[in-house]
Amino acid sequence: MPKPLVIAHRGDPSRALENSLEAFRLALSIPVDIIEFDIRKSRDNHLYVMHDRETGRTADSNIDIERSLSDDIARVRLKNGEPIPNLNDVLALVAGKVGLNIEIKSEGAGALTAAQIVGSGYQGRLMISSFKEREVIEAKRVMPNVPVAGVFDAFAPSEVSAYRARGYVVISLSRKTVSQELITSCHNKNIEVYVWTVDKEEEARKLISWGTDGIYSNNPGMLRNVVG
């Protein structure tokens, strides 16, 4: 049976602060197959790595990324002392060593992300994903060959054909909605299934037995040990 891809969810938050360069370095050291991280757009169209719109959960002060200017964001420190990373920081750190899964959080950030990747000359493997379909569509207009995926809390086998008809070949599904039937339905339409977020060995082994193509984990070291 093929091994699923080990996807580090926001880096390695089991050992470091999520979405920090430290977490990404640790994920690289495991090594994982893909690092997933979130992108938000500032008021002046700079791109930052942050899951929440407001910074308070992971930083030493609380500002709204999308309403703030880059000069203000630059003064904020994460709770591990690092500045909030921007997209170029991650591209420079990873430098093609592993794949990247860039999840777009802000409206309007999809095309900006794709344009910045093109402008950087980045040559590594990457995918752009989002709960917001418009963002992956806009990203693909800028980078026609980039793989894109929708992210879903809920998805049914009856929706697979329409999803494939829109040109998708990868889907990111919540562990709460995935089933063996749904994975089989996706595979029958040549769609790869990535499942988030799996932190228990028993659940990971079940998903592997179902033929899952990729698994996101907050404990990628554990997942690497299970997958081998």
Secondary structure as a PSIPRED ss2 file (coil, helix, strand):
# PSIPRED VFORMAT (PSIPRED V4.0)

   1 M C   1.000  0.000  0.000
   2 P C   1.000  0.000  0.000
   3 K C   1.000  0.000  0.000
   4 P C   1.000  0.000  0.000
   5 L E   0.000  0.000  1.000
   6 V E   0.000  0.000  1.000
   7 I E   0.000  0.000  1.000
   8 A E   0.000  0.000  1.000
   9 H E   0.000  0.000  1.000
  10 R C   1.000  0.000  0.000
  11 G C   1.000  0.000  0.000
  12 D C   1.000  0.000  0.000
  13 P C   1.000  0.000  0.000
  14 S C   1.000  0.000  0.000
  15 R C   1.000  0.000  0.000
  16 A C   1.000  0.000  0.000
  17 L C   1.000  0.000  0.000
  18 E C   1.000  0.000  0.000
  19 N C   1.000  0.000  0.000
  20 S C   1.000  0.000  0.000
  21 L H   0.000  1.000  0.000
  22 E H   0.000  1.000  0.000
  23 A H   0.000  1.000  0.000
  24 F H   0.000  1.000  0.000
  25 R H   0.000  1.000  0.000
  26 L H   0.000  1.000  0.000
  27 A H   0.000  1.000  0.000
  28 L H   0.000  1.000  0.000
  29 S H   0.000  1.000  0.000
  30 I C   1.000  0.000  0.000
  31 P C   1.000  0.000  0.000
  32 V C   1.000  0.000  0.000
  33 D C   1.000  0.000  0.000
  34 I E   0.000  0.000  1.000
  35 I E   0.000  0.000  1.000
  36 E E   0.000  0.000  1.000
  37 F E   0.000  0.000  1.000
  38 D E   0.000  0.000  1.000
  39 I E   0.000  0.000  1.000
  40 R E   0.000  0.000  1.000
  41 K E   0.000  0.000  1.000
  42 S C   1.000  0.000  0.000
  43 R C   1.000  0.000  0.000
  44 D C   1.000  0.000  0.000
  45 N C   1.000  0.000  0.000
  46 H C   1.000  0.000  0.000
  47 L E   0.000  0.000  1.000
  48 Y E   0.000  0.000  1.000
  49 V E   0.000  0.000  1.000
  50 M C   1.000  0.000  0.000
  51 H C   1.000  0.000  0.000
  52 D C   1.000  0.000  0.000
  53 R C   1.000  0.000  0.000
  54 E E   0.000  0.000  1.000
  55 T C   1.000  0.000  0.000
  56 G C   1.000  0.000  0.000
  57 R C   1.000  0.000  0.000
  58 T C   1.000  0.000  0.000
  59 A E   0.000  0.000  1.000
  60 D C   1.000  0.000  0.000
  61 S C   1.000  0.000  0.000
  62 N C   1.000  0.000  0.000
  63 I C   1.000  0.000  0.000
  64 D E   0.000  0.000  1.000
  65 I H   0.000  1.000  0.000
  66 E H   0.000  1.000  0.000
  67 R H   0.000  1.000  0.000
  68 S C   1.000  0.000  0.000
  69 L C   1.000  0.000  0.000
  70 S H   0.000  1.000  0.000
  71 D H   0.000  1.000  0.000
  72 D H   0.000  1.000  0.000
  73 I H   0.000  1.000  0.000
  74 A H   0.000  1.000  0.000
  75 R C   1.000  0.000  0.000
  76 V C   1.000  0.000  0.000
  77 R E   0.000  0.000  1.000
  78 L E   0.000  0.000  1.000
  79 K C   1.000  0.000  0.000
  80 N C   1.000  0.000  0.000
  81 G C   1.000  0.000  0.000
  82 E C   1.000  0.000  0.000
  83 P E   0.000  0.000  1.000
  84 I C   1.000  0.000  0.000
  85 P C   1.000  0.000  0.000
  86 N E   0.000  0.000  1.000
  87 L H   0.000  1.000  0.000
  88 N H   0.000  1.000  0.000
  89 D H   0.000  1.000  0.000
  90 V H   0.000  1.000  0.000
  91 L H   0.000  1.000  0.000
  92 A H   0.000  1.000  0.000
  93 L H   0.000  1.000  0.000
  94 V H   0.000  1.000  0.000
  95 A C   1.000  0.000  0.000
  96 G C   1.000  0.000  0.000
  97 K C   1.000  0.000  0.000
  98 V C   1.000  0.000  0.000
  99 G E   0.000  0.000  1.000
 100 L E   0.000  0.000  1.000
 101 N E   0.000  0.000  1.000
 102 I E   0.000  0.000  1.000
 103 E E   0.000  0.000  1.000
 104 I E   0.000  0.000  1.000
 105 K C   1.000  0.000  0.000
 106 S C   1.000  0.000  0.000
 107 E C   1.000  0.000  0.000
 108 G C   1.000  0.000  0.000
 109 A H   0.000  1.000  0.000
 110 G H   0.000  1.000  0.000
 111 A H   0.000  1.000  0.000
 112 L H   0.000  1.000  0.000
 113 T H   0.000  1.000  0.000
 114 A H   0.000  1.000  0.000
 115 A H   0.000  1.000  0.000
 116 Q H   0.000  1.000  0.000
 117 I H   0.000  1.000  0.000
 118 V H   0.000  1.000  0.000
 119 G H   0.000  1.000  0.000
 120 S H   0.000  1.000  0.000
 121 G C   1.000  0.000  0.000
 122 Y C   1.000  0.000  0.000
 123 Q C   1.000  0.000  0.000
 124 G C   1.000  0.000  0.000
 125 R C   1.000  0.000  0.000
 126 L E   0.000  0.000  1.000
 127 M E   0.000  0.000  1.000
 128 I E   0.000  0.000  1.000
 129 S E   0.000  0.000  1.000
 130 S E   0.000  0.000  1.000
 131 F C   1.000  0.000  0.000
 132 K C   1.000  0.000  0.000
 133 E H   0.000  1.000  0.000
 134 R H   0.000  1.000  0.000
 135 E H   0.000  1.000  0.000
 136 V H   0.000  1.000  0.000
 137 I H   0.000  1.000  0.000
 138 E H   0.000  1.000  0.000
 139 A H   0.000  1.000  0.000
 140 K H   0.000  1.000  0.000
 141 R H   0.000  1.000  0.000
 142 V H   0.000  1.000  0.000
 143 M C   1.000  0.000  0.000
 144 P C   1.000  0.000  0.000
 145 N C   1.000  0.000  0.000
 146 V C   1.000  0.000  0.000
 147 P C   1.000  0.000  0.000
 148 V E   0.000  0.000  1.000
 149 A E   0.000  0.000  1.000
 150 G E   0.000  0.000  1.000
 151 V E   0.000  0.000  1.000
 152 F E   0.000  0.000  1.000
 153 D C   1.000  0.000  0.000
 154 A C   1.000  0.000  0.000
 155 F C   1.000  0.000  0.000
 156 A C   1.000  0.000  0.000
 157 P H   0.000  1.000  0.000
 158 S H   0.000  1.000  0.000
 159 E H   0.000  1.000  0.000
 160 V H   0.000  1.000  0.000
 161 S H   0.000  1.000  0.000
 162 A H   0.000  1.000  0.000
 163 Y H   0.000  1.000  0.000
 164 R H   0.000  1.000  0.000
 165 A H   0.000  1.000  0.000
 166 R C   1.000  0.000  0.000
 167 G C   1.000  0.000  0.000
 168 Y C   1.000  0.000  0.000
 169 V C   1.000  0.000  0.000
 170 V E   0.000  0.000  1.000
 171 I E   0.000  0.000  1.000
 172 S E   0.000  0.000  1.000
 173 L E   0.000  0.000  1.000
 174 S E   0.000  0.000  1.000
 175 R C   1.000  0.000  0.000
 176 K C   1.000  0.000  0.000
 177 T C   1.000  0.000  0.000
 178 V C   1.000  0.000  0.000
 179 S C   1.000  0.000  0.000
 180 Q H   0.000  1.000  0.000
 181 E H   0.000  1.000  0.000
 182 L H   0.000  1.000  0.000
 183 I H   0.000  1.000  0.000
 184 T H   0.000  1.000  0.000
 185 S H   0.000  1.000  0.000
 186 C H   0.000  1.000  0.000
 187 H H   0.000  1.000  0.000
 188 N H   0.000  1.000  0.000
 189 K C   1.000  0.000  0.000
 190 N C   1.000  0.000  0.000
 191 I C   1.000  0.000  0.000
 192 E E   0.000  0.000  1.000
 193 V E   0.000  0.000  1.000
 194 Y E   0.000  0.000  1.000
 195 V E   0.000  0.000  1.000
 196 W E   0.000  0.000  1.000
 197 T C   1.000  0.000  0.000
 198 V C   1.000  0.000  0.000
 199 D C   1.000  0.000  0.000
 200 K C   1.000  0.000  0.000
 201 E H   0.000  1.000  0.000
 202 E H   0.000  1.000  0.000
 203 E H   0.000  1.000  0.000
 204 A H   0.000  1.000  0.000
 205 R H   0.000  1.000  0.000
 206 K H   0.000  1.000  0.000
 207 L H   0.000  1.000  0.000
 208 I H   0.000  1.000  0.000
 209 S H   0.000  1.000  0.000
 210 W C   1.000  0.000  0.000
 211 G C   1.000  0.000  0.000
 212 T C   1.000  0.000  0.000
 213 D C   1.000  0.000  0.000
 214 G E   0.000  0.000  1.000
 215 I E   0.000  0.000  1.000
 216 Y E   0.000  0.000  1.000
 217 S E   0.000  0.000  1.000
 218 N C   1.000  0.000  0.000
 219 N C   1.000  0.000  0.000
 220 P H   0.000  1.000  0.000
 221 G H   0.000  1.000  0.000
 222 M H   0.000  1.000  0.000
 223 L H   0.000  1.000  0.000
 224 R H   0.000  1.000  0.000
 225 N H   0.000  1.000  0.000
 226 V H   0.000  1.000  0.000
 227 V H   0.000  1.000  0.000
 228 G C   1.000  0.000  0.000
